[in-house]
Each structure stands twice: as structure tokens, then as C-alpha cells.
Amino acid sequence: MCSEALYGGAAGGGKSEALLMAALMFMDASSYSAIIFRRTYADLALPGALIARSMEWLKPTHARWDAMNHIWHFPSGASLAFGYLEHENDKYRYQSAAFQFIGFDELTQFFESPYRYLFSRLRRLENTHIPLRMRSATNPGNIGHDWVKQRFMTEGLRYGRVFIPARLEDNPNLDRQKYAESLNELDPITRRQYLNGDWTARHGGSIFLREWFTITNEAPADCRKARYWDMAATKPEANKDPDYTVGALVGEKQGIYYIIDIRRIRAPPPQVEALIKQTAQLDGSGTRIYMEQEPGSSGIMQIDYYARQVLQGMSFWGIKTTGPKEERAVPVSSAAEAGNIRLVKGTWLNAFLDEFESFPQGMHDDIVDAVSGAVSQLRIVQPLKASTGPQIW
């Protein structure tokens, strides 16, 4: 039995019922404790939602409902609770709890941080044989689309995570024809997500199209290279998905730009510094390093610190940015539309394409900013002609 699984795709496939059934599997064991989360309590309490469905199933049994705490208690001593994680800090309400089953209904309505934190609450007593399970159900779309797709469809089985596609046909009790007719009233993208369970259907932005980017095995060995770091300073806050610090390595040869590597991290400054220093060493002395310089004295101090302490002796410059992000991304958009952007195969490709396709309406723009910065510097700094002596750029 796998520890982490997602049942996701089309609406109406019986995902919530499957989650509730999974949670009830070991209610005859005295040490068993399960919990199912929705984003808000209102979501839990809706007619036909999880609490109402549990009432329908469990009221005729000997289980006892604790309305104040939203918990079912079973004669064996087992329990099933219902919780919500509306704000970032809500996850800490469960820091002393222990569960053998944790379920997330409509996982794409959640940010990634609470989901990952709840793994710390997944534990059991020694010498017990109840499996530890993290189970989720969801449709494509919403604020968590990107990280859920990355976790289960891109990384998936490589990390022992199972993805089970959901289809309308999976729910024999549903009037599928009438439900499909209702879904036809949705916009085309949401309809593909809910009717077909299509994880590639996205509400795209207005600057980039996914099909503009060509994937290649490697960049030319003699291309000019620049690594540009977009230094996100966002801290986790309620209802916010923190930005990433992103370093984009871009090469250029004869007007073709090669996106060679994307490094991104959400971590305290010492870990960010360590990654930037290590990445510079791996990139080698032939790669120029640029970093976005924030306005004011704090930006000057940060660039000075990195020049003297972190990247000492390396080709490093701080860059002041001006103008809206959309304007800075236009040269990349133009190059991509003309077929002059190549993506070198890597594990970052899906995150790259998802962010570019949704820019500027997406949740994140850190990769776009870093790539735009690197391309801008490669366009500004041109190599000297061979007749002038050694190539300098």
C-alpha cells in the first residue's frame, strides 16, 4: 500500500466519497485516527459535502458525533475528524496531533505548504500495523494546480506517489448526461478540466504560448552564458503562496537562446546563499552572474555582500530593473514566437512551461523574471569581433 496518492480529474467521479470510504477503512482499530481537510469549514458543511455525507452514512451506526469538535467517535476508540486550513498558520493547530490517515478534499484549493506540513502529523505507535496514508482528491485548476500537477504527474511514481485519474464513468449513481450538459455552460478551459479531467488545460496569459518553446537535448558548447538570479523576499503569510528565488542559466549563439537550467528555492537566506555559491561553481568561470538589485540602500548592501562574501572573484553584477514585468518579458516573448528559444531537457521543464503559459495572470512569475533578466544581459553584452583579439563579453 502506497503512503501518498491522489484521485483527481473530472468532476462528478465520486472523489469525495472515495476519500471518505478510505478514511473509514480501519475504524475497528482502537488506535486509529483519521482526519479529512477542506479549505474552509463552510466547504465542509455544505449540503451534500463531507460532513453531510458522513451523517448519512454513520448516523444509523453506533458511532457518536461530537458537533463542537467535528469528530466521529467509534465504539472501538477510533475517530474521524474534519478540519480546515483556510490560512497559512492554521496548520499549526494540528502540531501536537497524530493521524494514521490524512485526507485533502479538493487539494488544488490549498497552497503547498500546509499539505507538506501535515506529513509531520502522520505517525503511529510502535508495533501497530495500521498503514500511514496521505490521500487526496481534486479537480484540475485553482490556486494549487501547478504544485499538485508537479507533485503527482511530473514527479509521481519516481517518489512513490500514485495518481489515479478520475472520470465521470467512475460514478455509476450520477446522471452523467445531465451533468455533462451542466458543465457545457462553463468556459472552454474549465469545461475541459471538469468534464475531461484535463490537467493540461489552463487559463493562459497573454504573452506566451506553450507551443512556442522547442525542447532540445543540449546547448552548444561555445554559446555565451549568463546566470540571472531573481531574489524573492516573500515570507509565508496567510493566504499567500510564497515566491521563489530563481536562477536562470541562459546561453546564446547566433540569435538563438538556450534555457539551460533553472534553479529555484524557497528557504532562509543562508540556504539561498549556499545554493547561489554552489551553482556559480558548477556553472564555471565562463558564465557571467547577474542579480536583480532591489531599490534603496538595502539593495546596494545585498549586492555588495554577495560580491565580497558569496561570489568573491567571480564575474558578478547587480542589475537595477525598471518598468513593468510584462515589458521586460517582451523580448523573450518575441524570441519564443519566432522560434528562437530552446529549452534544454531538465526536471524544471514543466514548472517553466506552466509559469510562462499563465504569465502574467499566474500565481508566480519568478522564472519569467529570471529568464527575462538573463536574455536582457545577453542582448546588451555582445562579443567583440575576432579581429580585435580574444573574445570578451
N, C-alpha and C positions, 0 to 999 in steps of 0.2 A: 504494500500500500504506500503510495507516494505521500509526502508530507505537504505538498503545495499543489493546488490545482485550481483551474478556472474553467467554468462553464459559461461561455459567452458567445454572443452573436445576435441572432434575430430576436425581436420582441415576441412575447407570446409562447415561447418554447417551454414554459414551466420551470424557469430558472429558480425563482424564489421557493417554489415547492420542493425542488430538488435540494436546495440548501437547507430547508427546514427538516426534510427527511434525513439528510446526512447528520445534522446536529442531534437527532433523536436516536441514533443508532445504538448508543451504549448506556441508555438510561436505566438499565438494570444493574449497573455497577455503582457501588456506593461512593467511590472516589471520583466519579466522572463529573466534570463541569464544562459546560459549553456556553458560548455567547455568540450572538449574531448582531452585527452593526448595520445601521443605516446612517446616512449623513446627518439627519435631524430626527428628533423624536416625532415630529409631525409626520415624517415619512413612515415611521414605524406604525403609527396609529391610524393611518388612512384606512377607510373601508376596503376590505379585501387584501390589505397588506399583511405583513408578517404576524403582528400581534393578533389581528382578527382571525387570520388563518390558524394560528396556534390554538385560539379559543375554540374554533370549530372542531379541531382535531382532539384536543386534550380535555375539554370540559367533561365529556362523558366518562373519563378515566378517573383514577384515584389521585392524579396529580393535583397539587394545590397552587393557585395563582396568588402571588404577592403583588398586588396592584401598585403599591407605593414604590417598590424597587424594580418592578417589571421582570419578575423572575418566576419561573415554574419550578416547584419543588416536587420531587418524585418520591414514592414510598421507599425506594432503595437508598435514598440520601443524595441521589444525583440532582443536578439542577441545570436549567436552561435559562439564560438571561438575555435580555435585549438591551443594546446600548446604542449610543450615538456619538459621533465625533465631528460636531459642527465646526469647532475651532481647533487650531493647531494645538493649543495647550490642553484640550480635552483628553488627549491620550494619557496624560499623567494621572487622571482619575483612576486608572487601572494599574498603576505602577506596583502595587502590592498584591495584585490578583494572580491567580494561576488557573489556566484553562487547558483542557486537552483538545478542545475544538474551538476554533475561532472562524467565524464566517463573516463575509462582507457582501451585502446585497447591493447591487449597482455600484460596483467597485470604481468605475470611471467617474463617479461623482466625488471621489476622495482624492486628496493630494497623496503623494507617495510616502511622505514622512510618517503619518500615523499608521499606515499599513505596515511599514517596516518595523516601527517601534513595537507593535503588538506581537511580533515574534518573540520578544523578551518575556512575554506573559504565557508562552506556550511551553508548558512543562508538566511533569507528572512525578509522583512518588516513586522511589526506588522499588523494584520488584513488582511493579504493576505492568500489565500488558496492554493497556488501552493505548491505541496509536495516537500520536500527536498529529493533528491535521489543521492546516490552514486552507479553507475553501472559500471561493468567491464566485459570484455570478454577476453578469453585466451585459449591457449593450455597448456597441462601439459609440464613439463620440464623447462629448462632455469634457470637463477640465482635465480628467485623468487619462484621456485616450492615448496620449503619446507614451507615458511611462508604463501603462498596462500592456500596450502592444509590444513595447520593447522587452518587458519582463517575460511575457508568456509566449509571444510569437517569434521574436527575434532570438532571445536567449534560450527560452523554453527548456527543451529536454536536455540541453547541454548542462543545465544546472539542476536537473531533476524536477522541473516544473511541467505539469501536464496541462495542455489546453484542449478542451472538448468543445467543438463548435456546437452552437445551439441553432435549431431550425424550428420553423412553425410546426413541421410534421412531428416533432418530438412530443407535442402536447395533444393527445387524442381527444381531450374533452373540449378543445377550443373550436369554435366555428371559424375555421381558417379563412373561408371565402369572405365572410363579412368583415373579419379583422383586417384582411388584406385590402378590402375596399376602404376601410377607415384609414389605413396607412397611406393610401394613394393621395390623401389630402395633404400630406406633408411635402416639404420642399424636396427636390430630387436627391440631395445628398443624405438628408435624414431618412428619407424613404429607403435608400439603399442600405443604410446602417441598420434600420429597424426591421425591414422586410427580408433582406437577404443576409443580414449579419456581416456586411461588407466592411472589413477593417481598413481597407484602402480608400474608402470614400471619406473625403474630408472637405470641410468648408475652407477652401483655399484662400490665399491672399490675392493681391492684385499685381504682384511684381514678378513672381517666379512660377514656372510650371515644372513639375517633376520630370517630365519627359525631355526637358532641355538638357539635362545633365547626362553625359556619356561616362560609362564606367570602364576603366582600363586597369590592366594588371600592375603597371608601374609607370613612374615618371622618367623622362630622360635623365641620364646620369649627369649631364652637363647643364641642366637647367639652373637658372638663378633662383635662389630660395630665400624666403622670408618667413619668420615665425612672428605672428602678431598675437598679443595677449589682451583680451578684454577682461578687465579686472572687476568682476561683480562684487559689490559690497553689501548685497541684500542679506539681512538676517531673517531667520524664520519668524514669521508673525502670524497672527490669527488670520485665517482665510487667504493666505498667500503661499504661493509655491516659489521658494527662493530661487534667484538666478544662479547661474553657474559662472565660475571663472573659466574662460575658454582660451586655449592657444591653438591657432590655426597655422599649419605649415603649408605654404603655397609655393609652387615652383612656376617659372615662366620660361618658355622658349618659343621664339618666332610667333609671338602673339597668342600662344595657347597657354592657358593657366591650368595647372595641375594641383588639385587639392590633395595633398599627400597624406596628411594626418591631422586629426582633431583630438586634442586633449581637453577634457573638461572635468571640473571638480567643484564640489560644494563642501568646504572644510575650513577650519580655523586657519589664520594666516601662516603659522609655522608649516602646516602641511602643504599649503599653496606654494610657499617659498621653496620647499623641498622639491615639489613637482617641477616648478619652473627651472630650478637649477639643474636637476637631473635631465630634464628634456633638452636644455641647452647643450649639455654634454653629449647627449645622444645625437642631436642634430649636427653637431660638429662646427668647426670654426668657419666653414664656408657659408653658414646661414646667419643672416642678419636677424637681430631680435628687436622687436618693437613692442611698446606697451602704451596703452591709452593713458594719457595723463589727465587726471581729474582736475577741474578748476580749483584755483586758490592755492594757498600755501601747503595744504595737505597733499595735493597732487605733486607739487615740486619736491616735497620731502620724500614721498614714496619713490619717485623716480631716482632721486639722489641715493636713497637707501639701497635700492636694487643695483644701481651702478657701482656702489662702493662695497656692498656686503654680499650680495647674492650672485651677481653676474660680473664680478670684477675681472677685467682683462678681456671680456668678450665684446663683440660688436653689438652694442645695445643703445637704443634711443627711446626717449619718451616722446609721444606724439600727442599734441593738443588737437582735439576733434572739434569741428564746427558744423553747424547745420543739422537738420533732422536726420534720423537714421535712414529713412526712406531714400533721401537724396544721396547719402553715402553709399547706398546699396545699388544705385542705378548702374554704375559701370559694370558691376558683377552681373546684373540682370541683362544688360546689353550683350556682354560677352557670352553668357549662357544661351541667350536666344539665338545668337549667331553660331552656336555650336563650338565655342572656343573655351569651354570649361570641361575638364576631365576630372573624374573622381577616381582616385586610386583605391582599389578594394581594401576594405578595413571594417572592423566591427562597429565603427561610428556611422556607417552609411545611412542606416535607417533614421537615426536621430537627425542627421544632417538634412535628409530629404524631407522629413516631416516638418522640421522647423522652417526650411526655406519655402516649402509649399504653402504654409499657413501665414508667412510673414506678409504684412505687419500686424495681422489680427491675432496671431498665435499667442500662447502663454509665454513663450521665450523668444528672444532674438539675439542671444549671446553668440551663437555660432555665426549668424549672419554678420554681426558687428565685427567679429574677429577676422572672418574671411574678407569682408569689405576693407578692413584696415590693411591686411596683407597685400591685397590686389592694388590698393591705392599706392602703397610704398613701392611696389614693383613697377608701377606705371611711372612714378616720379623719378626713381633712381634707375637710369639706363646705363648699360655697359659702354665703355669707350670703344672706339674703333680699334681694330688690331694694329693699325699703323702708328698709333700713339704709344705703343708699348704694352705692358701687361694689362690684362682686363681688370678694371677697378669698378665697383658698383656699390 
